[in-house]
């Protein structure tokens, strides 16, 4: 008896490319940007890439969301704790799977077209 392996389901992410993965339930698949290495503080102090920053949250871009996610859309920038994550490799690229409740914030545009930005 011959057995066949089913093809992996495909989903799409922000740039329209196909991913061989469907995110389930309240999970969000995000892609963290490349480490920038050295950075500068607002005061202009150079912080080396090897400096340890404790309890710092990380920004990432949501590339796929599960059917029960209400607050995050594909392409949103999300803020999460890098210690509470599960890493996964899909087609040679690194992603992180999070629960929606583990996301602390979603970046929103400051002023949308046609709005003044004033709260009256």
C-alpha positions in Angstrom: 0.0 0.0 0.0 1.5 3.3 -1.1 1.3 6.3 1.3 1.4 9.9 0.2 2.3 12.8 2.3 -0.2 15.7 2.2 1.1 19.0 1.0 1.5 21.7 3.7 -1.2 24.3 3.7 -0.2 27.7 2.5 -0.9 31.0 4.0 0.2 34.5 2.9 2.1 37.1 4.8 2.5 40.9 4.4 4.5 41.0 1.2 2.1 38.6 -0.6 4.5 35.7 -0.6 3.2 32.2 0.3 4.2 30.6 3.5 3.8 26.8 3.9 2.1 27.3 7.3 -1.3 28.2 8.6 -1.3 29.8 12.1 -4.0 28.4 14.4 -6.2 29.7 17.2 -4.9 32.9 18.9 -1.3 32.6 17.6 0.6 35.3 15.7 3.7 34.5 13.5 6.1 37.5 13.6 9.5 38.2 12.0 12.0 40.1 14.1 14.2 42.5 12.2 17.9 42.0 12.0 20.0 43.1 14.9 21.4 46.5 14.3 24.5 46.0 16.2 25.8 49.2 17.8 23.2 51.9 18.5 23.1 55.3 20.0 21.1 56.6 22.9 19.0 59.8 22.6 21.9 61.6 24.3 24.3 60.4 21.7 26.1 57.7 23.8 27.3 54.8 21.7 26.0 51.5 23.0 27.9 48.4 21.7 26.1 45.4 20.3 27.5 43.3 23.2 25.8 45.4 25.9 23.2 43.5 27.8 19.9 45.3 28.1 17.7 43.7 30.8 13.9 43.4 30.4 13.8 45.2 27.1 10.8 44.5 24.8 11.3 43.8 21.1 9.4 45.1 18.0 8.5 42.6 15.2 6.3 42.5 12.1 3.3 40.2 12.1 3.4 38.0 9.0 0.5 35.7 9.7 -2.3 35.6 12.3 -4.6 32.9 13.5 -8.4 32.9 13.0 -9.1 33.9 16.6 -6.8 36.9 16.7 -8.7 40.1 17.1 -6.2 42.9 17.7 -3.4 42.2 15.3 -3.4 42.2 11.5 -0.8 41.1 9.0 1.8 43.8 8.6 1.3 45.3 12.0 4.3 46.1 14.2 3.9 44.4 17.5 5.8 44.8 20.8 6.6 41.6 22.9 8.9 40.2 25.5 11.7 38.3 23.7 12.0 35.9 26.7 8.4 34.6 26.1 8.8 33.3 22.6 9.1 30.2 20.5 11.3 30.4 17.5 10.6 28.5 14.3 12.4 28.2 10.9 10.2 28.2 7.8 11.9 28.0 4.4 15.2 29.0 5.8 13.9 32.2 7.6 13.5 32.7 11.3 10.1 33.5 12.8 8.7 33.7 16.3 5.3 32.3 17.3 3.4 34.2 20.0 0.0 34.1 21.7 -2.0 37.2 21.2 -2.1 37.8 24.9 1.8 37.9 24.9 1.7 40.9 22.7 2.0 44.1 24.7 1.3 46.7 22.0 0.5 47.2 18.4 2.1 50.3 16.7 -0.5 52.6 15.1 0.0 55.4 12.7 0.0 58.8 14.6 -2.4 60.6 12.2 -4.4 59.0 9.5 -5.4 60.8 6.3 -8.1 63.3 6.8 -7.5 63.6 10.6 -6.1 66.5 12.5 -4.6 64.5 15.4 -6.6 66.6 17.9 -8.9 65.0 20.4 -11.9 67.4 20.8 
